[in-house]
Amino acid sequence: DAKTTQPNSMESNEEEPVHLPCNHSTISGTDYIHWYRQLPSQGPEYVIHGLTSNVNNRMASLAIAEDRKSSTLILHRATLRDAAVYYCILRGPQGGSEKLVFGKGTKLTVNP
Amino acid sequence: KAGVTQTPRYLIKTRGQQVTLSCSPISGHRSVSWYQQTPGQGLQFLFEYFSETQRNKGNFPGRFSGRQFSNSRSEMNVSTLELGDSALYLCASSLEAAFFSGNTIYFGEGSWLTVV
């Protein structure tokens, strides 16, 4: 299964942009890159996903490298409510039996 | 639109007992997946049901089972509970098969199970 690598933790200040990196050097051509986040005591929440092109939605932006071996989740103005663990995951058909793999994620701390 | 609803939210069971957890997916969603989350192992896939059929299964012992009803609601059961089964059990739903690349899956808030 294609794996992702993320920093264990990152810190940001409120109102500043945050760039959360993810490496996925073994990504296949059919894998989508998905980002989820999990706030304390809650289930994971969908943030954004993309295949090749950069994507924007009301929560964040996703910048995908041209070779697709890495991506960056961008929170344009961090708020205290953005403090969470962020997961970068790959989803795609793999041998007919796909398993969603969540790594350790990046714990984002937002300072007031 | 109501989200994924899981019941109960919290429960305590004794080793050796069994437990049944319930999940109501988002209206119109036909796929329901279950996950176990623990601090040490992170989020691990249990199984996925789609149109009442189990489509995929993770690497868990046979004590873990599930089913899906015709209204897409799902239950998972754990028999002969062990201390190590203490975890947050998450249910997620999606419109079509959960592992189709572009589909978004939506998680519930989870059921916290403590085995004593």
Interface residues (C-beta under 8 A of the other chain):
Chain A: T30 D31 Y32 H34 Y36 Q42 G43 P44 E45 Y46 H49 L51 Y87 R91 G92 P93 S97 E98 K99 L100 V101 F102 G103 K104 G105
Chain B: V4 S33 Y35 G42 L43 F45 N56 G58 L90 A92 A98 F99 S101 G102 T104 I105 Y106 F107 G108 E109 G110
